Amino acid sequence: MATDKSFVEFIVDQIEHVGQVTFKKMFGEYAVYCNGKVVALVCDNQFFIKPTEGGRAFIGNALETPAYPGAKPSFLIDDRVEDREWISNLIRITCEELPEQKTKEKKQKKSKS
């Protein structure tokens, strides 16, 4: 079952005061970005946050499960998606702990001499 775009838009609208929050469709599902970092996935209309130590401490007893078959476990957020302040704090904590995205360098073409 693919995720409804309206559900992703709802999730992103819940997140405020954490920086630039965007989403991108990937393989029929969605990645949620905060300041250029992938912080969450939305798969099958479920919201998964990348696990961090700070996120684990903030959530408390977090349910960890893969967002899709073969994925690493993530925090499944199901009962607090409507709590704007709570979700925003969790995204802020997660974004702060995740490393900066590595930029891919473009390969230079060899010139024929």
Secondary structure, DSSP 8 states (H G I E B T S, - for coil): ----HHHHHHHHHH--SSS-EEEEEETTEEEEEETTEEEEEEETTEEEE---HHHHHHHSS--EEESSTT--EEEEE-S-TT-HHHHHHHHHHHHHHS---------------
